[in-house]
Amino acid sequence: MSSANNAAIVEISQTANKFRSSIVLQYDNKYIDVKSILGLFTTLVTSSNYDLHVHGPDAEEAKKAMAEVFAKHNLHINSILD
């Protein structure tokens, strides 16, 4: 894995941890807590089509911030507001 991928994973996790909402990345039939760096390492290596589920008190802000950080690293997500 490249250092660019490592930087993306760290920034995604750090961004997610700024919010109280639950932020979960779904691919295939697997769900990964985006606040978990370890989960992201295994997920972002094996998949390229993601659904992002966000729900909680600051969901709108979290969804926007997560979309921006994924886009910054050229990762495509489908935001799903639960």
C-alpha positions as CSV (number, residue, x, y, z in Angstrom):
1,M,0.0,0.0,0.0
2,S,1.3,3.4,-0.9
3,S,1.9,6.2,1.6
4,A,-0.8,8.2,-0.3
5,N,-3.3,5.5,0.8
6,N,-2.0,5.6,4.3
7,A,-2.5,9.4,4.4
8,A,-6.0,9.0,3.1
9,I,-6.9,6.4,5.8
10,V,-5.5,8.6,8.6
11,E,-7.3,11.7,7.3
12,I,-10.6,9.8,6.8
13,S,-10.5,8.4,10.4
14,Q,-9.4,11.7,11.9
15,T,-12.3,13.5,10.1
16,A,-14.8,10.9,11.2
17,N,-13.7,11.2,14.8
18,K,-14.6,14.9,14.9
19,F,-18.3,13.9,14.8
20,R,-20.6,12.2,17.3
21,S,-22.6,10.6,14.5
22,S,-22.1,7.0,13.6
23,I,-20.2,6.8,10.3
24,V,-20.1,3.4,8.6
25,L,-18.6,2.4,5.3
26,Q,-20.4,-0.4,3.5
27,Y,-19.0,-2.5,0.7
28,D,-20.5,-5.8,-0.5
29,N,-22.1,-7.2,2.7
30,K,-19.5,-5.8,5.1
31,Y,-19.8,-2.8,7.4
32,I,-16.7,-0.9,8.7
33,D,-16.7,1.9,11.3
34,V,-14.9,4.7,9.6
35,K,-13.5,5.8,12.9
36,S,-11.4,2.6,13.0
37,I,-8.1,3.0,11.3
38,L,-7.6,-0.8,11.2
39,G,-11.0,-1.3,9.6
40,L,-10.1,1.3,6.9
41,F,-6.8,-0.4,6.1
42,T,-8.5,-3.6,5.3
43,T,-11.4,-2.0,3.5
44,L,-9.8,0.6,1.3
45,V,-7.3,-2.0,0.0
46,T,-9.9,-4.5,-1.2
47,S,-12.8,-2.4,-2.5
48,S,-13.5,0.5,-4.7
49,N,-17.3,1.0,-4.4
50,Y,-18.5,2.3,-1.1
51,D,-21.7,3.3,0.6
52,L,-21.3,5.7,3.5
53,H,-24.0,5.5,6.2
54,V,-24.2,8.4,8.6
55,H,-26.7,8.9,11.4
56,G,-26.7,10.9,14.6
57,P,-27.0,14.4,16.0
58,D,-24.5,16.0,13.5
59,A,-25.1,13.7,10.5
60,E,-25.5,16.4,7.9
61,E,-22.2,18.0,8.8
62,A,-20.5,14.7,9.1
63,K,-21.8,13.5,5.7
64,K,-20.5,16.7,4.0
65,A,-17.1,16.5,5.7
66,M,-16.7,12.8,4.8
67,A,-17.7,13.4,1.2
68,E,-15.0,16.1,1.0
69,V,-12.2,14.0,2.5
70,F,-13.1,11.0,0.3
71,A,-13.1,13.2,-2.8
72,K,-9.8,14.8,-1.9
73,H,-8.2,11.3,-2.0
74,N,-10.1,10.3,-5.2
75,L,-12.3,7.7,-3.5
76,H,-15.9,7.5,-4.6
77,I,-18.6,7.1,-2.0
78,N,-22.4,7.0,-2.2
79,S,-23.6,9.0,0.8
80,I,-26.7,7.5,2.5
81,L,-28.3,9.4,5.3
82,D,-30.0,7.0,7.6
